[in-house]
Amino acid sequence: MRVDNQTLKLDPFITQTSPNGKEYKVIAIEKDLTIAPKWIGRTEKYHWRVYIRFTETNKKAVFTFDYTDNCIKKEMI
């Protein structure tokens, strides 16, 4: 999944680095069931929410992805 020009790996066991040099880990992934799934080709697609935690500050953020894995929303929580 891509956020801006960086690839977000969904592996919770690796530490990743943001473009501004902050380290983070993926802590949760969930389907956004408030939005109905959609058939694209022969595959049922969903909106997804990916939660990350910055290792240095323990602040958390969530990224929302659409049916085609484009990041449509970023917010700190």
C-alpha positions as CSV (number, residue, x, y, z in Angstrom):
1,M,0.0,0.0,0.0
2,R,1.3,3.4,-0.9
3,V,1.1,6.6,1.2
4,D,2.2,9.6,-0.9
5,N,5.4,8.3,-2.5
6,Q,6.3,5.7,0.1
7,T,5.4,2.1,0.3
8,L,3.8,1.0,3.6
9,K,4.7,-2.6,4.4
10,L,2.0,-4.3,6.5
11,D,4.4,-6.6,8.4
12,P,4.0,-5.8,12.2
13,F,7.3,-7.3,13.0
14,I,9.5,-4.8,11.2
15,T,10.3,-1.2,12.0
16,Q,9.9,1.2,9.2
17,T,11.1,4.8,8.6
18,S,8.9,7.6,7.5
19,P,10.1,10.1,4.9
20,N,10.9,12.6,7.7
21,G,13.0,10.0,9.5
22,K,10.7,8.8,12.3
23,E,10.5,5.1,13.0
24,Y,7.1,3.4,13.2
25,K,5.5,0.0,13.3
26,V,2.1,-1.3,12.0
27,I,0.0,-2.2,15.0
28,A,-3.4,-3.1,13.4
29,I,-5.2,-3.6,10.1
30,E,-9.0,-3.6,9.8
31,K,-11.7,-3.6,7.1
32,D,-13.7,-0.4,7.1
33,L,-17.2,-2.1,7.3
34,T,-19.0,1.3,7.3
35,I,-18.4,1.3,3.5
36,A,-19.9,-1.5,1.4
37,P,-17.6,-3.8,-0.5
38,K,-17.3,-3.5,-4.2
39,W,-16.6,-6.1,-6.9
40,I,-13.7,-5.2,-9.2
41,G,-13.2,-7.8,-11.8
42,R,-13.7,-11.1,-10.0
43,T,-12.5,-9.9,-6.6
44,E,-14.5,-8.4,-3.8
45,K,-12.6,-5.2,-2.6
46,Y,-12.9,-3.3,0.7
47,H,-11.7,-0.1,2.2
48,W,-9.0,-0.7,4.8
49,R,-7.7,1.1,7.9
50,V,-4.0,0.7,8.9
51,Y,-2.9,1.8,12.3
52,I,0.7,2.7,13.1
53,R,2.6,3.7,16.2
54,F,5.7,5.9,16.1
55,T,8.3,4.1,18.3
56,E,10.0,7.2,19.6
57,T,6.9,9.1,20.9
58,N,4.2,6.3,21.0
59,K,1.9,8.5,19.1
60,K,-0.5,6.7,16.8
61,A,-1.9,7.4,13.3
62,V,-4.4,5.8,11.0
63,F,-4.4,5.6,7.2
64,T,-7.6,4.8,5.3
65,F,-7.2,3.1,1.9
66,D,-9.9,2.8,-0.8
67,Y,-10.8,-0.2,-3.0
68,T,-7.6,0.2,-5.1
69,D,-5.2,0.7,-2.2
70,N,-4.9,4.4,-2.6
71,C,-4.5,6.3,0.7
72,I,-7.5,8.6,1.0
73,K,-7.2,9.8,4.6
74,K,-4.4,10.3,7.2
75,E,-5.0,11.3,10.8
76,M,-3.3,11.2,14.1
77,I,-5.2,9.5,16.9
